[in-house]
Amino acid sequence: MASDMHLSIEAKHYRQVVDGRLGEAESGERFVRRSPAHDVPAGDYPLADIADTDLAVASARRAFADGPWARMSGAERSRILFRAADLIEKHSEELARADVLEGGKPISQARAEMAGAIDLWRYVAGQARALHGDSNTNLGPHMIGITTREPVGVAALITPWNFPFVIVSQKLPFALAAGCTTVVKPSELTPGSTLRLGELLLEAGLPNGVCNVLVGYGNTVGQRLAEHPDVDMISFTGSTAVGKGIVRASAGNLKRVSLELGGKNPQIVCADAELEGAADAVVFGVFFNAGQCCNSSSRLLIESSVADAFVRRIEEVSRRVVVGDPLDERTKVGAIVSDAQMKRITGFVRDADAAGARIVLGGDRMKTDRGLFMSPTIVAAVDRSMPIAHEEVFGPVLSVLTFDTLDEAIEIANETHYGLSAGIWTDSHQAALRAGRALSAGTVWVNCWMDGFPEMPFGGMRQSGIGRELGREAIAEFTETKSILFHQGRRQNWWVPRRA
């Protein structure tokens, strides 16, 4: 384990952003988040409640109804989004450090995430000028029809703790590019970088009230946003269970709902694959972000004829993965976000062990002087009926299952209620095409894992979500389509009888 090197950490004091002003919660309450890696205070934040939520929504509603943002040209919005991207880049080290201290992710990973987020903001800034409607001139000699894309209105964005800045960047710039006004609620576990983003957007020239950022609990602020009659759309990333609650709470005004939820994602490794590359991808896919990732490849489906040798190889590679202080440049796996999450992870492993699975590596919390660190864990001889085989663990735990035919692998891959992502490693084009079409997942990777680009849409099938983020579709998610029809010439009187 990489040793702790950076214990001189001062908790940063943050403010919420409502109606263009930086300030405190209405109650005056604040709370402190402790670093899960260092056991010291990482940040100090205003604790919002329902009163703050109502003020933020009212601010967004005024900004949408009376402010300039929804009526700006795409070019004007684009310029502000480009300035925001430049400011994010300027402050990227500060933002990355906040995500490291609050969430426990390695600093090298957080920096890479910032680079990806900056790329997202610049992509969307360009797309703000490309949003357009359509026309139809084939409606007869007297009619012309046009369709327009108009902003949906006030959008509430609720983001999780595992990728605080990346996931807000998969939502917020798209909503802004469409002309929406927003209320953003980051997780109370990792809110710092998003609160700071709210400040940077004001500096970039975003009009007051267009982006409001406040931190509170899901059962107060999150619930109120989902229920609020003046919120026109809610975009949520988190667990499937909470996503279902969001849908129920949103029914009051039938607001549009976009959900990016859980996953139990398989990597299928065939015997004819380039096994060295596949082994590295399997280790990366399950231990990246300590497995606290909706795209984690927590299931390995390996062809029986090469299973034993392949499991030995991934065990060898996994033993080389450096776990430790996330501020250490050498670290690949950082801390688990909370005690509750640690108990959930270890519970799955204990239950699998008791049910007859075999723990090849790891299996429990690491003994350290400070912080919450889980050993990279490989569990083999997993039966398809075990909870660890089909439920989301959200930790650095790999479940190994075997198959004899590709049809069997696809059947195993599809037998969860999730459908976020999946992958296959094979040298056979036929097998790759067969899997690509048959796997029930919003993203299928062939001979790669977790490669992503702003241009490519991302989202899940079945209980992994509703709607898509990224790509051109993501801006359209935040718009309403309107049909406008024009008649040319004199109207035919309705009451005059027509000749047969």
N, C-alpha and C positions, 0 to 999 in steps of 0.2 A: 504494500500500500504506500502511495506517495505520502510523504510526511507533511504535517501542517506547517506552512511557512508564513502565513499572512494573518496574524491574529490582531494586528493593530487596525481594527475596523471600527469606524465611527458610524452610528446610525444616521442616515440622511433624513432630514425633515421635509416632508412633502405637503403640498396643498392641493385641494380639489379645484376643478375648473368648471364654473357655472356662469353662463351668460357673459363670457369673456373676462370674468374676474377670478383671480386666484384667492382662495380663502379657506375658511374652516367650515365644518359641518354646522348646521343650524343648532344642534345640541351642544356644540363645543367639545364633544367627545373626540378622543383620539385613541389609537391603538398602536402597539409595537409588534413587528414581526421579527422573530429571531431566526438567524441563519441555521438551516438544518445541517449544515456542514461544520459550523464553527461554534455553535451554541452561544453566540453573542448577538445583541440587537443589530438588525440589518437596516431597518427603516421605521419611521414614525409617521403615521398617516391620520387624516381626518376620517372618522367613522360616520358615514352617511346613513340616514334612515329614510322613512317614507316621506317626511317633509322635504328633505333635500331632493329626493327623486321627483316629487311633484314640481319643485322649482326648476329642475333641470329639463323636464319634459315641457313645461310651460315656456322656458327659454327657447328650446328647439322649435316649438310650435310657432312662436312669434317670429323667429328667424326664418322659418319656412314661408309663413304667410306674408310677412311684411318686409323681409330683408332682401338683399340683392342676390344671395347665393343661387337660388333656384332659377333665377332669371338671367344669370350671367351666361355669356357665350362659353362654349367648350374651350376656346382658346384662353379665356380669362381664368377659368378654373384650372386649366392645365398649368398655367404659369405659377399659380400658388402651390399646386401639388409638386411641381419641380423644385420650388424653393423649399418646401417641406423636406423633400428627399435630400437636398443639400445640407439642411440643418441636422437631419438625422445622421448623415455621414460625419458631419463636424463633431457631433456629440456621441458617436457610436461607442467609444470606449466607456464613457459614463453609463450609457444605457446597457451595454453588455455586462458591466460590473454589477449593476442593480439586479439583473436577472440571475447572475451567479450567486450573489449573496442571499437573495430571497429564496431562490429555487434549488440551489445546489448543483446546477449544471456546470461542466468544465468550461473554463474561460475560453479555450480554443474553440469549443463548439459555439459558445455564445457569440464570439466574434464572427464566426461563419454565418450564424443566423442573422446578425445585423447586416452583413453584406447581402444576404438573400432578401432581407426586408427592404433595403435601399433599392435593390433591383426591382422589387415589386412596386414600390412607390413611383419609380421612374417609368416602368411599363404602364401603369395606370394613368400617369400624367399624360402620356402620349395617347392612350385610348380615350381620354376625356374629349378629344377633338374628333374622334371617329364614331361616337355614338350618333345614330341617325335613324330616321324612320324609312318609309317606303312609299311608293305611289302605284296606283293601278289605273291604267288608261284603257282597260279592256272591258269596261262596264256598260258600253253602249255609246251612242253619239252624243248624248246629253249629260253624261255623268263622268266625273273624275273623282277618284278616291285617294286619300293619302292617309298613312298611319304615322303617328308620332310616338316617340318614347318620352314619357314625362316622369320625373322623380316620384317615387311612391309616397314621399312625405317625411315624417319623422321615423327614423330607424333606431331601434335600441340594439346595441351590440354587447353581448355578454361573452366574455372570453375566459379561458381556463388558465391554470397555473403552470402547465408543463412547457408551453412555448409562448410566454407572455407577449413578446414583441412581434414575433413572426405571425401569430394568429390574429392579433389586432390589425396587422398589415395585410392579412388576407381578406379583411372585411372593410375597414374604415376607408381606405383610399377609393375603393370601388363605390361605396355609398356616396362619398363626396363627389366623385367624378360624375355620378348620375344626377347630382343636384340635390340630394337629400340633406337634411339636417339630422344630427345624431346625439344620442346619449350612450356613453360607453361605460360599462361596468366591468373592470378587470377583476380577477380573483383576489380576494383579500389576502391570499398567501403570497402573491407576486405582483403587487400593483404598481411598484415604483416606476418602471420604464414607461408604462402607459400614462400615468399622471404627468410625467415629464414630457411625454409626447404632446399632451394637451397644451402645455406651455409653448412648445416649439411651433405648434400649428398657429397659435396666435402671433408668434413672432414672424411666421411666414406670410401673414396677411389674411388668414381665415377670419371672416367677419364674426363678431360676437354672437354666441348662441348656436353657431353651426356645429361645433363639437363641444359637448359637455362631458367631463370625465369625473366620476365619483366612485368611491369604494364603500361597499357595504356587504352585508351577508346576503346569501341567496334567498333566504326565507323572508327578507324584508325588501331590499332594493330590487333583487332579481324578480321576486314575485310581483312587486308593484309594477315593474316595467312590463312584465308579461300580461298583466291585467289591464294596464292603463288604457282608457278609451282614446287618448290623444296620441298613442303610439300606433303607427300604421304598419310597422313591420318589425319583427324581432329576428335577429340572427344570433344563434347560440352554438357554441362549441363546448362539449362536455360529455358526460355519461349519458347512455341511452335512457336510464331511469329518470334522470332530471329532464332530459329532452321530452319525454312523454308528459311530465308535469307542465312543461312550458306550453305544449300543445293544448292541454286542458285549460290552463289559465288564460290562454290567448283567445279563447272562444267568445268572450264577451263582445268584442267588436270584429270578430272574424279577421283579425290582423294576419297579414302574410307571415309565414314562418319559414325560416331557413335553418336547418339543423345539420351539424357535422358532429357525429356521435362516435360510439365505440367501435372497436374492431377486434377480431380474433384471427389475425391474418396468417395464411400459410405460405411458406416457401416450399414448393415441390422440387425435389432434386432427383433427376433421373440418372440412371447408371451411365448413360452416354454423355453426360454433361462434363464441362471443364471443372473438375471437382475442387481444384485448389481455389479457384475464384469463387466457386459456390460456397466453400467453407468460410472464406473471409466475409462474404456477404451475409451468411447466416449469423455469424458472430456479431457483425456490425448491426444487423437488423434487430437483434433482440437486446443487445446491451447498450445501444445508442440511447442517450438520455436516461440511462439506468432503466431502460425498458418502459419508462413512463411516457408512452407515445402511442397515440391511436393507431399509427401505422406500424407499430412494433411487429416484427415477424415472430410472434411467440410460439408458432407451430412449425416444426420441421417435419415435412412428409418426405421420407427418404426411401428409395427403392430398396427392397429387402436384400438384393444380391450384393449391395455395397454398403449396407447400413452399418455394420460393425466397424469397418475401416473408417467410414466417414465420421462416425461419432467419436472415434479416437482422435481424428484430426481436429475436429472442432473443440474437443477438450484441450488438446495441445495449444491451439490458438487462444482459447479463452484464458488459459493460465497466464498468458503474456499480457493480457489487458490490464492496464494500470488503473487501480481504484484508489481514490484519495482526495486530498484537498483540491477543490475545484479551481482555486486560484493558482495552482501549480500547472505550468505549461505541459507537463508530461501526462497529466491525468486524462484518461479516456472515459471513466465512469465516476460520476460524482455522487452526491448524497440522495437519499430518498426524502421526499418533500415533507413528510410528517410521520409521527408515531402511528397514527391510524392507518396510513398507507403501508407502513412497515408490517404492522400486524396482519393486514389483509394479505400481503404477499407471502409471508411466512406461513400463514394459515393454509393457503393453497398447497404449498409444498408439503407441509406435514400431512394433510389429508391424502395427497397422492401417495406419499410414502406408506401411509397406513393401509391404503387400498392395494398395494402391491407394486407400485412403480419403483424404479431404481434411480436413486440420486447419484449421478455420475460425478457431479462437481458442485461444490458450494452447498446451498440449502438453508442457510440461516444468516442472521445479522452478524456482521463482522464485529469483533471485539476491538474497539478503539477508545482512545482517551476522551474523544468528543465527537459529536455528530452522529448521523444516522446513515450507515453504510451497509449495503446488502452484498453478500458475495455473489458474483456471477454464477448462475445456477443452471445446470443441465439435468433434466429429468427424463430418463429413458424408460422403455417398456410401459409407455402410457397407453391405457385402454381408451377407446373412443368414448366410452360412457363416463369417464372421470370428469369432474368439473374443470380440472386443469386443462382438459383437452378442448373445451368449448366455451368456457367463460373467460372474460377479460381479467387477467391478473394485474396488469399495469405495473410490472416490475421486471428486473433482469432475470427472467426465468424462461428457459426454453423447454418446451414439451416435444419429445421425439416420438413420432408414430411412423410405421412402415407401411408400404404398399407393394403389390406385385404387378399391377397393371395400371396404365394411365387412367382408365375409367374408374378404378378403385380410388386412385389419388384424388380425382375430381369429386367423387362422391364424398370422401372424407372432408375435403376442403369446403364443400358447400353445406355441410350438415350443422352449421351453427346458424343462429338467427341474425348474425352480422353479415355485412357485405361491403367492407370498405376497400381493402386491397388484397392482392394475392400475387404470387410470382411463380415462375417455372424456370428451371435450369435444364436445358437440353440442347443437343446438337441437331435435333430433328425439327425441320421446319413444319412437318405435318403435326408433330406433337405440340409444338408451340402454338400453331393456329388452332388446333383442337382445344387446347386449354384456354387460349385467349377468348374464344367464343363461349366456352362452356362454364367458365368460372363466374360465379355470381359476385362480382366485385366492381366497384366504380373505377378502379385502376388495376391493371394487370401488367406486371413487369416481366419481361423476358430476358433472361441472362443479365439482370441488374436488379437492384433493390433501392427503393426510396429516392430515385432520381426524380426531380421535379423542376418545372419551369413555369414562369408566370403565364406563358401562353397556353398551358395545358390545363383544362378544367379538372377540378378535384372534388370528390364527394362520394357518398356511399349509396348502396342499394339496401333494401330491406330495412332492418333496424339500425343501420349505420348512418341514416340521415335522409334529409330531404333537400333537394337543390344542389347547386354547384358553386364552388368558389374558384377563383382564378380564371384566366382566359376571358374572352369576350362575353361569355355567358354570365360571368360574375357581375358585370355592370348591369346587364339586363335584369338580373335578379332584383335590383333596387329600382326598377322602373315599372310603370304601367303603360300598356299599349292602348292608344286611343285611335279610333277610326273617325275620319272627317270626310264627308261626302259633299261634293259641289255639283249643283245642277246648272246647266247652261241652256239658255233659251226660255221661252214662255212655258209656264206650267199647264199641263192638261187638266182642266177642271174635273174634279172627282165626280160631281153630280150629273155631268152630261153623259147621257147614254152613248156607249160606243157601238159602232156598226159591227155586225157579226162578220 
